Amino acid sequence: MTRPIRLGVNVDHVATIRNARGGPHPDPVRAAKAAIAAGADSITAHLREDRRHIRDSDMEALRALAAPLNFEMAATPEMVAIAARLMPHACCLVPERRAEQTTEGGLDVIGQMSALAPAVEALKASGIRVSLFIEPAPEVIQAAAALGVPVVELHTGTWCNALAAGDSAKAAAEFDRLTNAARLGTQLGLEIHAGHGLDYASAEQIARLPDIAELNIGHFLIGEAIFVGLGNTIARMRKAIDQGRDAEGAAA
């Protein structure tokens, strides 16, 4: 039987809208509850060093929800300490630069092995499941496995950007990279997640890869919710992902 793909919903940009006015609305915790009710399997939130969207109090409230919390974070002592206190279901280590609008590309796992290793070990020692947000390259997959993490999340942004630009050759090449990286990761004993830039069509397509266990999606869902409501958006995304996985199962 084909495994269903889990859907993690990122609520960062609900907080972005809230912070534009400085008041309490819209509430990312309320959005998380609506997402869970509509079929999300987990909630993702990135507590950045500069607190530009999600705040510490948001993380406290999100951790109290029944659904698993995926805590996106930089590999810094401050964030490791916060994670050890909150004890989320999982922590995904991501690159972070103050100048970026959003996370741009995957971690430099190979170049930062010595910096990442203490954070990985500290989180694991606290009983937290650790993942790395990485580029779909074989050498990076191998480096992630060497660090001893159980999960990697493949950066799908380059592929999604090529699709949006109508660059079919680049999109095909990037999808091949994702396919091969997911397969290699599975062979090395890693659980494979994916995310960044996904919409209904691209989520359905990547859900056809048998090695993908989870997709994390945020910005597109929050944007679509303006027009049709968050519950409807999550339900439609859930349907697209399930259709992709069902198609993979039929082809197997």
C-alpha positions in Angstrom: 0.0 0.0 0.0 1.3 3.5 -0.9 2.2 5.7 2.0 0.2 8.9 2.2 2.3 12.1 2.3 2.1 14.3 5.3 1.3 18.0 4.9 3.0 20.5 7.1 1.6 24.0 6.9 3.9 27.0 7.6 2.2 29.9 9.3 5.1 32.4 9.2 3.4 34.8 6.8 0.2 35.0 8.8 2.5 36.6 11.4 4.1 38.8 8.7 0.7 40.3 8.0 0.0 40.7 11.7 3.3 42.5 12.3 2.7 44.9 9.4 0.3 46.7 11.7 1.7 45.8 15.1 -1.6 44.5 16.5 -2.8 41.0 17.4 -4.5 40.2 14.1 -4.4 37.9 12.1 -3.3 35.4 14.7 -0.9 32.6 13.4 -2.1 30.3 16.1 -5.7 30.6 14.9 -4.5 30.0 11.4 -2.7 26.8 12.6 -5.9 25.6 14.3 -7.8 26.2 11.0 -5.1 24.4 9.0 -5.3 21.4 11.3 -9.0 21.3 11.1 -8.8 21.3 7.3 -6.4 18.4 7.1 -2.8 19.6 7.9 -0.7 17.0 9.6 1.7 19.4 11.3 2.5 23.1 11.7 5.8 24.6 10.7 7.1 28.0 12.1 10.4 29.7 11.7 11.6 31.7 14.7 14.2 34.0 13.2 16.9 35.8 15.0 15.3 39.1 14.2 11.8 37.9 15.0 10.5 39.5 11.8 7.4 37.3 11.7 7.0 34.5 14.3 7.6 35.6 17.9 8.6 33.6 21.0 5.0 33.8 22.3 3.7 32.3 19.0 6.1 29.4 19.4 4.8 28.8 23.0 1.2 28.8 21.8 1.9 26.6 18.7 3.7 24.1 20.9 0.6 23.8 23.0 -1.5 22.6 20.0 -2.3 18.9 19.5 -0.6 18.7 16.1 3.2 18.3 15.9 5.2 21.5 15.7 8.1 21.7 13.2 10.4 24.4 14.6 12.5 25.9 11.8 15.6 27.6 13.2 19.2 28.6 12.6 21.8 26.5 14.3 22.7 29.0 17.0 23.0 28.5 20.7 20.0 30.8 21.4 17.7 28.7 19.1 19.0 25.4 20.4 18.3 26.6 24.0 14.7 27.7 23.0 14.1 24.4 21.3 15.3 22.4 24.3 12.9 24.3 26.5 9.9 24.0 24.1 10.5 20.4 23.1 8.8 20.6 19.6 8.2 17.4 17.7 11.0 18.3 15.3 13.5 21.0 14.5 14.6 21.8 10.9 17.9 23.6 10.7 17.8 26.2 8.0 20.2 28.9 6.7 19.4 32.4 7.8 20.6 35.8 6.7 19.2 39.2 7.9 19.2 40.6 4.3 17.1 37.8 2.8 13.3 38.1 2.2 12.9 34.4 2.9 15.1 31.4 3.2 17.2 31.3 0.0 18.6 27.8 -0.8 19.7 25.0 1.4 22.2 24.8 4.2 25.9 24.7 3.3 26.2 21.3 5.1 29.6 20.5 3.7 31.2 23.8 4.5 29.5 24.1 8.0 29.8 20.5 9.3 31.8 21.7 12.3 29.2 24.4 13.1 26.2 22.2 12.6 27.4 19.1 14.5 27.1 20.6 18.0 23.5 21.9 17.3 22.5 18.5 15.8 23.9 16.6 18.8 22.4 19.0 21.4 18.9 18.7 19.8 19.2 14.9 19.5 20.3 14.7 23.2 17.1 16.6 24.1 15.0 14.0 22.3 14.1 16.3 19.4 13.9 14.9 15.8 16.4 16.9 13.7 16.2 17.7 10.0 18.3 19.7 7.6 17.0 22.0 4.9 19.3 21.1 2.0 19.9 21.3 -1.8 19.1 18.2 -3.7 22.7 17.3 -4.4 24.3 13.8 -3.8 27.3 15.2 -1.9 25.0 17.2 0.4 22.8 14.2 1.0 25.8 12.2 2.0 27.1 15.0 4.3 23.7 15.1 6.0 23.7 11.4 6.6 27.2 11.7 8.0 25.9 14.2 10.6 23.5 11.6 11.9 20.2 13.4 11.2 17.2 11.2 10.6 15.5 13.6 8.2 16.3 16.0 5.3 14.0 18.5 3.6 14.9 19.1 0.0 14.8 22.7 -1.2 12.3 22.7 -4.1 12.6 26.5 -4.8 14.8 26.3 -7.8 12.5 23.8 -9.5 9.4 25.8 -8.7 11.0 29.0 -10.0 11.9 27.3 -13.3 8.3 26.1 -13.6 7.0 29.6 -12.9 9.3 31.1 -15.5 8.3 28.5 -18.2 11.8 27.2 -18.4 10.9 23.6 -19.1 14.5 22.3 -19.7 15.7 23.7 -16.3 12.5 22.5 -14.6 13.1 19.0 -15.9 16.7 19.0 -14.9 15.8 20.2 -11.4 13.1 17.6 -11.0 15.6 14.9 -11.9 17.9 16.3 -9.2 15.1 16.1 -6.7 14.2 12.6 -7.8 17.8 11.3 -7.5 18.4 13.1 -4.2 15.2 11.6 -2.7 16.2 8.1 -3.8 19.8 8.4 -2.5 18.5 9.8 0.8 16.2 6.8 1.2 19.0 4.4 0.4 21.1 6.1 3.1 18.3 5.6 5.7 17.0 9.2 5.7 13.4 10.2 5.7 12.8 12.7 2.9 10.7 15.9 3.1 10.5 18.7 0.6 9.4 22.3 0.4 9.7 25.9 -0.8 7.7 27.5 -3.5 5.2 24.7 -4.0 1.7 25.3 -5.3 -1.1 22.9 -6.2 0.4 21.7 -9.4 4.0 21.3 -8.2 2.9 19.7 -5.0 0.8 17.1 -6.9 3.8 16.4 -9.2 6.4 16.0 -6.5 4.0 13.8 -4.5 4.4 11.2 -7.2 8.0 10.6 -6.0 7.7 7.4 -3.8 10.5 8.5 -1.5 8.8 11.8 -0.3 7.2 11.4 3.1 6.2 15.0 3.8 5.7 18.4 2.1 6.0 21.7 4.0 4.1 24.6 2.3 3.4 28.1 3.5 3.5 31.2 1.4 1.3 29.9 -1.4 -1.3 28.6 1.0 -1.6 31.9 2.9 -1.8 33.9 -0.4 -4.5 31.7 -1.8 -6.4 31.9 1.5 -7.1 35.6 0.8 -9.3 34.6 -2.0 -11.0 31.3 -0.9 -10.3 31.0 2.8 -7.6 29.0 4.6 -9.8 25.9 5.1 -10.6 25.6 1.4 -7.0 26.2 0.4 -5.7 23.5 2.8 -8.4 21.0 1.7 -7.5 21.6 -2.0 -3.8 21.2 -1.4 -4.5 18.0 0.6 -6.5 16.7 -2.4 -3.7 17.7 -4.9 -1.1 15.9 -2.8 -3.2 12.8 -2.4 -3.9 12.7 -6.2 -0.2 12.8 -6.9 0.5 10.0 -4.4 -2.4 7.9 -5.8 -1.0 8.4 -9.3 2.4 7.2 -8.1 0.9 4.2 -6.5 -1.0 3.3 -9.7 2.1 3.6 -11.8 4.2 1.4 -9.4 
